[in-house]
Amino acid sequence: MDSYVHGYQEREAERLGDQANTLSGLLHHDTRYPAGSKVLEAGCGVGAQTIILARNSPGASITSVDISPDSLGKARAAVESEGIANVTFRLANIFNLPFANESFDHVFLCFVLEHLRELERALQELRRVLKSGGSITVITDRPISTQRAWRRGRPSSASSSSRSAREGIR
Ligand SMILES: C[S@@+](CC[C@H](N)C(=O)[O-])C[C@H]1O[C@@H](n2cnc3c(N)ncnc32)[C@H](O)[C@@H]1O
């Protein structure tokens, strides 16, 4: 993200927390990762979704990354204050992830891809670190053509879909 549209102010941290809690049932009701699985949460922000993810999948090992050190610090503090122990945080850029190929069983992104200029490049990098047969869950606040970019590996045009803001793509 060249400049994150919502910025990194305190008010934004509050907004992300309110958003995560308000939409928790809708966004997370069917996201449960098996014990022992490795999950990458890309663009974790202040950890609002991380807490819900980690609580819902206590046996999974979650690695949450963000490009903002400040947000990561807040996320780490939030997770610690909740007594959650299955999350590791790492400063990382989605476009250049510090992980070997096929490191994760699952990838989860919430309200991130719609802010990136190079969607296809981001998906290629996420795909690199995802094991064959793994899953990627993408939640966006507007329709974007993730499926086309994922499958064909080339830039997508504007989405023709106006359906759900949640897409599970494989
Ligand atoms: C709208 S926030 C969403 C945060 C969190 N997923 C949530 O739903 O509460 C978008 C986050 O993506 C992060 N981000 C943007 N570009 C990124 C990149 N290239 N690599 C890693 N994180 C990025 C931002 O720093 C920000 O924390």
The ligand as a MOL file (V3000), in Angstrom:
LIG
                    3D

  0  0  0     0  0            999 V3000
M  V30 BEGIN CTAB
M  V30 COUNTS 27 29 0 0 0
M  V30 BEGIN ATOM
M  V30 1 C -8.0200 -1.6140 6.5860 0
M  V30 2 S -6.6070 -2.2520 7.4790 0 CHG=1
M  V30 3 C -7.2840 -3.8350 7.9260 0
M  V30 4 C -6.6260 -4.4170 9.1210 0
M  V30 5 C -7.2280 -5.7450 9.6040 0
M  V30 6 N -7.1070 -6.7720 8.5960 0
M  V30 7 C -8.6560 -5.5730 10.0150 0
M  V30 8 O -9.5560 -5.9770 9.2680 0
M  V30 9 O -8.8920 -5.0090 11.0920 0 CHG=-1
M  V30 10 C -5.4300 -2.6470 6.1970 0
M  V30 11 C -4.0790 -3.0740 6.7520 0
M  V30 12 O -3.2650 -3.5660 5.6760 0
M  V30 13 C -1.9360 -3.1710 5.9210 0
M  V30 14 N -1.1680 -3.2080 4.6820 0
M  V30 15 C -1.3120 -2.4040 3.6250 0
M  V30 16 N -0.4270 -2.7080 2.6700 0
M  V30 17 C 0.3090 -3.7200 3.1140 0
M  V30 18 C 1.4060 -4.4520 2.5870 0
M  V30 19 N 1.9090 -4.1890 1.3910 0
M  V30 20 N 1.9350 -5.4420 3.3330 0
M  V30 21 C 1.4210 -5.7130 4.5680 0
M  V30 22 N 0.3900 -5.0440 5.1270 0
M  V30 23 C -0.1590 -4.0520 4.4140 0
M  V30 24 C -2.0720 -1.7850 6.5070 0
M  V30 25 O -0.9090 -1.3770 7.1910 0
M  V30 26 C -3.2960 -1.9390 7.3930 0
M  V30 27 O -2.9260 -2.3030 8.6890 0
M  V30 END ATOM
M  V30 BEGIN BOND
M  V30 1 1 1 2
M  V30 2 1 2 3
M  V30 3 1 2 10
M  V30 4 1 3 4
M  V30 5 1 4 5
M  V30 6 1 5 6
M  V30 7 1 5 7
M  V30 8 2 7 8
M  V30 9 1 7 9
M  V30 10 1 10 11
M  V30 11 1 11 12
M  V30 12 1 11 26
M  V30 13 1 12 13
M  V30 14 1 13 14
M  V30 15 1 13 24
M  V30 16 1 14 15
M  V30 17 1 14 23
M  V30 18 2 15 16
M  V30 19 1 16 17
M  V30 20 1 17 18
M  V30 21 2 17 23
M  V30 22 1 18 19
M  V30 23 2 18 20
M  V30 24 1 20 21
M  V30 25 2 21 22
M  V30 26 1 22 23
M  V30 27 1 24 25
M  V30 28 1 24 26
M  V30 29 1 26 27
M  V30 END BOND
M  V30 END CTAB
M  END
